Amino acid sequence: MIPGIGRFSFLDDIITFAMAMKKIGILYHPLKEATHTLSKKVENFLVARKLSVWVGSAWEWEKQKERVGDTDLIISVGGDGTILRAAQVAIPTGTPITGVNMGRFGFMTELTVDEVIEKLPALIAGEGYIDERYLVEADFCPADTQTEKPQTFYALNDAVVARGAAVRLIHVETTIDGARFTTYQADGVIAATATGSTSYALAAGGPILYPQAKEFLLVPINPHLGTGFPMVLDRQTVVQLHVVSTTPAILSVDGHINVPLFTGARVTVKHSSKTVRFLRIHPETSFYATLEQKLKGKP
């Protein structure tokens, strides 16, 4: 893996790179033909420069985790949804990700389709800098611990406890740092990172955090009674979400990992020590200067 050396600009979480790469992974959106075509073009470009390359579907991220090993960089070809899956591949090893935007919003992507080949030589030569994003960690404890095992999940955007197929409110008893806070009667509760603050949490009425912020959000979804306001929580805060209603619910992690929750299930959410690292090549620009354009789906 390529180590970070020094700091970039005034941001504590931006780290420069200065070492050429040898092994690249390419993860693509499998349902879009254009991503297949571009992935093949990128693969041929890299192989011609004597790099070791592997290619796979981002939707098969569990399988791809076995291949990441000593990979120096993952190139994600798709949109933000593809990056969320690529993140699951990258988390265990800390492998950096560079995203190519073939989706709509592209909050996390770095390159457009037209500039991929132009920018790749600089990236594989070790130029650019690391943009480090913080995760939330969701520890799931099932209601029936005799037949199901506890699991830990990592979310780049959000971990959501929400109602399942039935159109009924769920009741989620919530404690913060061990003290009872409230019982949400709502469609669900979102625990979102700063990165995820511009996603589902924003649609549910949450605030926007600066992307490198270590704080996380707790945002109820369509609350009926009681505490209905979103909260910004310190990174040392621990939240426990306890499903106390009989209505079936789910734990959804970054929108693509979904676990059924039954009465008595508990999900403990906290700031994670793990991060996702994005390798960027464009000069750092103001997050706020481009925020409105991004929210309108403009590149």
C-alpha positions as CSV (number, residue, x, y, z in Angstrom):
1,M,0.0,0.0,0.0
2,I,1.1,3.6,-0.6
3,P,1.7,5.5,2.6
4,G,0.6,9.0,3.2
5,I,3.5,11.5,3.7
6,G,2.9,14.9,5.1
7,R,-0.2,17.2,4.9
8,F,-2.0,19.0,2.1
9,S,-3.1,22.6,2.6
10,F,-4.6,23.5,6.0
11,L,-6.9,20.5,6.3
12,D,-5.8,17.9,8.9
13,D,-7.3,15.1,7.0
14,I,-5.9,15.7,3.5
15,I,-2.7,13.8,3.0
16,T,-0.3,13.9,-0.1
17,F,0.9,10.8,-1.9
18,A,4.3,10.4,-3.6
19,M,4.8,6.9,-4.8
20,A,4.1,5.2,-8.1
21,M,1.5,2.4,-8.2
22,K,1.8,-1.2,-9.3
23,K,-1.6,-2.8,-8.9
24,I,-5.0,-1.3,-9.7
25,G,-8.5,-2.6,-9.1
26,I,-11.5,-1.5,-11.2
27,L,-15.0,-1.8,-9.9
28,Y,-17.9,-0.9,-12.2
29,H,-21.7,-0.6,-12.1
30,P,-22.9,-3.9,-13.6
31,L,-26.3,-2.7,-14.9
32,K,-25.0,0.0,-17.2
33,E,-23.3,-0.9,-20.4
34,A,-21.4,2.3,-20.6
35,T,-19.5,1.4,-17.4
36,H,-18.4,-1.9,-18.9
37,T,-17.1,-0.1,-21.9
38,L,-15.2,2.5,-19.9
39,S,-13.8,-0.1,-17.5
40,K,-12.4,-2.0,-20.4
41,K,-10.8,1.1,-21.8
42,V,-9.2,2.0,-18.5
43,E,-8.0,-1.6,-18.1
44,N,-6.3,-1.6,-21.5
45,F,-4.7,1.7,-20.7
46,L,-3.2,0.5,-17.5
47,V,-2.1,-2.9,-18.8
48,A,-0.3,-1.1,-21.6
49,R,1.7,0.6,-18.9
50,K,2.7,-2.7,-17.3
51,L,0.4,-2.4,-14.3
52,S,-1.3,-5.4,-12.7
53,V,-5.1,-4.9,-13.0
54,W,-8.1,-6.7,-11.8
55,V,-11.7,-5.9,-12.7
56,G,-15.0,-6.8,-11.1
57,S,-18.6,-5.8,-10.4
58,A,-19.1,-3.5,-7.5
59,W,-22.3,-5.3,-6.7
60,E,-20.2,-8.4,-5.9
61,W,-18.3,-6.4,-3.3
62,E,-17.9,-9.3,-0.8
63,K,-16.2,-11.3,-3.5
64,Q,-14.0,-8.4,-4.5
65,K,-12.8,-8.0,-0.9
66,E,-10.8,-11.2,-1.4
67,R,-8.9,-9.6,-4.3
68,V,-8.0,-6.3,-2.9
69,G,-4.9,-7.5,-1.0
70,D,-1.9,-5.3,-2.0
71,T,-3.9,-3.2,-4.5
72,D,-2.7,0.4,-4.5
73,L,-5.8,2.0,-5.9
74,I,-9.5,1.2,-6.6
75,I,-11.1,3.0,-9.6
76,S,-14.8,3.1,-9.2
77,V,-16.7,3.5,-12.5
78,G,-20.4,4.5,-11.9
79,G,-21.8,7.0,-9.5
80,D,-22.0,7.5,-5.7
81,G,-23.9,4.2,-5.3
82,T,-21.0,2.3,-6.9
83,I,-18.6,4.1,-4.6
84,L,-20.6,3.0,-1.6
85,R,-20.0,-0.6,-2.6
86,A,-16.4,0.1,-3.5
87,A,-16.0,1.5,0.0
88,Q,-16.9,-1.9,1.5
89,V,-14.1,-3.5,-0.5
90,A,-11.6,-0.8,0.5
91,I,-12.3,-0.5,4.2
92,P,-10.4,-3.5,5.5
93,T,-7.1,-2.5,3.8
94,G,-7.5,1.3,3.6
95,T,-7.0,1.1,-0.2
96,P,-7.7,4.6,-1.7
97,I,-10.6,5.0,-4.2
98,T,-10.9,7.3,-7.2
99,G,-14.4,7.6,-8.6
100,V,-15.4,8.2,-12.2
101,N,-18.8,9.8,-12.4
102,M,-21.3,8.1,-14.7
103,G,-24.2,8.8,-12.4
104,R,-26.2,11.9,-11.5
105,F,-24.9,13.6,-8.4
106,G,-21.3,12.5,-8.1
107,F,-20.7,14.0,-4.6
108,M,-17.9,11.5,-4.0
109,T,-16.5,11.0,-7.5
110,E,-13.4,12.8,-8.8
111,L,-13.2,12.3,-12.5
112,T,-15.6,12.9,-15.4
113,V,-15.8,10.3,-18.3
114,D,-14.0,12.7,-20.6
115,E,-10.9,13.2,-18.4
116,V,-10.2,9.7,-17.1
117,I,-7.5,8.8,-19.6
118,E,-6.0,12.3,-19.3
119,K,-5.7,12.2,-15.5
120,L,-4.7,8.5,-15.1
121,P,-1.0,9.0,-15.7
122,A,-0.7,11.5,-12.9
123,L,-2.6,9.3,-10.5
124,I,-0.6,6.1,-11.2
125,A,2.6,8.2,-10.9
126,G,1.7,8.9,-7.3
127,E,0.4,12.5,-7.7
128,G,-2.7,13.7,-5.9
129,Y,-3.8,13.8,-2.3
130,I,-5.9,11.8,0.1
131,D,-9.3,13.0,1.2
132,E,-10.1,10.9,4.3
133,R,-13.8,10.4,5.3
134,Y,-15.1,9.1,8.6
135,L,-17.5,6.2,9.0
136,V,-20.1,5.2,11.5
137,E,-20.0,1.7,13.0
138,A,-23.2,-0.2,13.5
139,D,-23.1,-3.2,15.9
140,F,-26.2,-5.4,15.3
141,C,-27.4,-7.6,18.1
142,P,-30.4,-9.7,17.0
143,A,-33.4,-10.4,19.2
144,D,-32.7,-14.2,19.1
145,T,-29.0,-14.5,20.0
146,Q,-29.3,-18.3,20.0
147,T,-29.9,-18.6,16.2
148,E,-28.3,-15.4,15.0
149,K,-24.8,-13.9,15.6
150,P,-24.0,-10.3,16.3
151,Q,-22.6,-8.4,13.3
152,T,-20.7,-5.2,12.8
153,F,-21.2,-3.0,9.7
154,Y,-19.4,0.1,8.5
155,A,-21.3,2.9,6.8
156,L,-19.8,5.7,4.6
157,N,-23.2,7.4,4.2
158,D,-25.6,6.0,6.9
159,A,-26.9,3.2,9.0
160,V,-30.7,3.3,9.0
161,V,-33.2,1.5,11.3
162,A,-36.5,1.7,9.3
163,R,-39.8,0.0,8.8
164,G,-40.0,-2.9,6.4
165,A,-42.6,-3.7,3.9
166,A,-45.6,-2.9,6.2
167,V,-46.7,0.7,5.9
168,R,-46.7,1.2,9.7
169,L,-44.7,3.2,12.2
170,I,-42.0,1.4,14.2
171,H,-41.1,2.2,17.8
172,V,-37.4,2.6,18.4
173,E,-36.3,3.1,22.0
174,T,-33.2,5.2,21.9
175,T,-30.4,5.7,24.4
176,I,-27.5,8.1,24.1
177,D,-24.3,7.3,26.1
178,G,-26.3,4.9,28.2
179,A,-29.0,7.4,29.2
180,R,-32.6,7.1,27.9
181,F,-33.3,9.7,25.3
182,T,-36.7,9.0,23.6
183,T,-38.7,6.4,21.9
184,Y,-39.1,7.3,18.3
185,Q,-42.5,6.5,16.7
186,A,-41.5,7.0,13.1
187,D,-40.8,5.4,9.7
188,G,-37.2,5.0,11.0
189,V,-34.1,6.7,12.4
190,I,-31.0,7.6,10.4
191,A,-27.4,7.7,11.8
192,A,-25.5,9.5,9.1
193,T,-21.8,10.5,8.7
194,A,-20.7,13.9,7.4
195,T,-20.4,12.4,4.0
196,G,-24.0,11.0,4.2
197,S,-25.4,14.3,5.5
198,T,-26.1,15.4,1.9
199,S,-27.9,12.1,1.2
200,Y,-31.0,10.5,2.9
201,A,-30.4,12.4,6.1
202,L,-30.8,15.7,4.2
203,A,-34.0,14.5,2.5
204,A,-35.3,13.6,6.0
205,G,-34.7,17.2,7.3
206,G,-31.1,16.8,8.7
207,P,-28.4,19.5,8.5
208,I,-25.3,19.4,6.2
209,L,-22.0,18.8,7.8
210,Y,-18.6,19.6,6.3
211,P,-17.4,16.4,4.5
212,Q,-14.3,15.8,6.7
213,A,-16.2,16.4,10.0
214,K,-16.0,13.6,12.6
215,E,-19.4,14.3,14.1
216,F,-22.4,12.2,13.0
217,L,-26.2,12.8,12.8
218,L,-29.2,11.3,14.3
219,V,-32.3,12.1,12.2
220,P,-35.8,10.6,12.6
221,I,-37.8,9.8,9.5
222,N,-41.3,11.1,9.5
223,P,-41.7,11.1,13.3
224,H,-45.3,11.0,14.6
225,L,-45.0,12.0,18.2
226,G,-42.3,13.0,20.6
227,T,-38.8,14.1,19.7
228,G,-38.7,14.9,16.0
229,F,-35.7,17.1,15.6
230,P,-32.3,16.1,14.0
231,M,-29.2,16.0,16.2
232,V,-25.5,16.5,15.6
233,L,-23.6,14.2,17.9
234,D,-20.0,14.3,19.1
235,R,-17.7,11.6,17.7
236,Q,-17.4,10.0,21.2
237,T,-21.2,9.5,21.5
238,V,-22.7,6.0,21.5
239,V,-26.3,5.6,20.4
240,Q,-28.3,2.4,20.9
241,L,-31.5,1.9,18.8
242,H,-33.8,-0.8,20.3
243,V,-36.7,-2.0,18.2
244,V,-39.6,-2.4,20.6
245,S,-42.6,-2.6,18.2
246,T,-43.9,-5.8,16.6
247,T,-43.8,-4.2,13.1
248,P,-41.0,-5.8,11.1
249,A,-38.0,-3.5,10.5
250,I,-34.7,-3.5,8.7
251,L,-31.2,-2.2,9.3
252,S,-30.0,-0.7,6.0
253,V,-26.3,0.2,5.7
254,D,-25.5,2.6,2.9
255,G,-28.7,1.5,1.1
256,H,-27.4,-1.8,-0.1
257,I,-26.7,-4.0,3.0
258,N,-30.1,-4.9,4.5
259,V,-30.7,-7.0,7.6
260,P,-34.1,-7.9,9.0
261,L,-34.9,-6.6,12.5
262,F,-37.4,-8.1,14.8
263,T,-38.8,-7.1,18.2
264,G,-36.0,-6.8,20.6
265,A,-33.2,-6.3,18.1
266,R,-30.6,-3.7,19.0
267,V,-28.3,-1.6,16.9
268,T,-25.5,0.3,18.5
269,V,-24.1,3.2,16.4
270,K,-20.9,5.1,17.0
271,H,-18.0,6.9,15.2
272,S,-15.7,4.4,13.7
273,S,-11.9,4.3,13.9
274,K,-11.9,3.1,10.3
275,T,-12.0,5.5,7.4
276,V,-12.5,5.6,3.6
277,R,-9.8,7.3,1.7
278,F,-10.4,9.0,-1.7
279,L,-7.4,9.8,-3.9
280,R,-8.1,13.1,-5.6
281,I,-6.2,14.9,-8.4
282,H,-8.1,18.1,-8.9
283,P,-7.1,21.2,-6.9
284,E,-9.0,21.5,-3.6
285,T,-12.1,23.7,-4.1
286,S,-14.6,25.2,-1.7
287,F,-17.2,22.6,-0.6
288,Y,-19.7,25.4,-0.2
289,A,-19.0,27.0,-3.6
290,T,-20.1,23.8,-5.4
291,L,-22.7,22.5,-2.9
292,E,-25.8,24.0,-4.6
293,Q,-24.7,22.7,-8.0
294,K,-24.2,19.2,-6.6
295,L,-27.6,19.2,-4.9
296,K,-29.1,20.1,-8.3
297,G,-27.3,17.2,-9.9
298,K,-25.0,19.4,-11.9
299,P,-21.3,18.3,-12.4
